[in-house]
Structure formats: structure tokens, C-alpha cells
Amino acid sequence: MWWKDLDFSSKLPFFGDRVVETYLWIAVACFEPQYSYARIIQAKLLAITTVIDDMCDAYVTPAELELFLEAIERCDNGSIDRLPKYMKSCYQAIFDVYKEIEEKENTERFFCVHYAKEA
């Protein structure tokens, strides 16, 4: 399973594991069968967002947060080297989810990922 492979529970011991809760939030909003792909992507992004929130609430210094935000704004995997060790797995998870979206999107909707990266 995607979430267990990330192994946040051992890499980031300060976060609350709320992946089921995040999926249920998305399932309530997008319950129709034709939106299964949207549920998967939104649940992944929301689960990572909760990890980032927990990380910022409990652990991150302002200087580290600035490095993290700059890396996300650049949206390239080369930025990972500048991050503290505990942030690298979270950043890599974000990067991988957006890469997965790009790979699965068809050519008609490719621009959606481009706009998400620019936001």
C-alpha cells in the first residue's frame, strides 16, 4: 500500500497517522464511482498535507520551513539535498504524487498538473 511504503511512522515519529480519516473526508465529497481516480489523488495529497501540518506544528524551525517552501516552489527533485533529513521523505512524497498525476493524466488534461505546480 502506498501509505505504508512511505513509512512516515518511523521517519517522522511526531505526526498523527490519519490516512483513513483523510480518505473518508474525500469519499464524502466525491462518492460517485466515476470519481475514483479523483478520490485516490485527493486522499494522497490530503494525507501528505496532514503530515506537513503536523511537522510544522511540532518540529520545524522558521529557517527549515523557508527551505521547504522554496523547494516546493521550485518543484524539482534537485532541491531535496538542501532539506533536513526528516523533511526529505515528505518532500519526496509530494514530488512522487505530482509525478504520478502527470504520468496518469491523459493529453487532454495535462495542463491541470502544470497549474497545480504554479499555484
Order of alpha helices (4+ residues) and beta strands (2+ residues): alpha-alpha-alpha-alpha-alpha-alpha-alpha
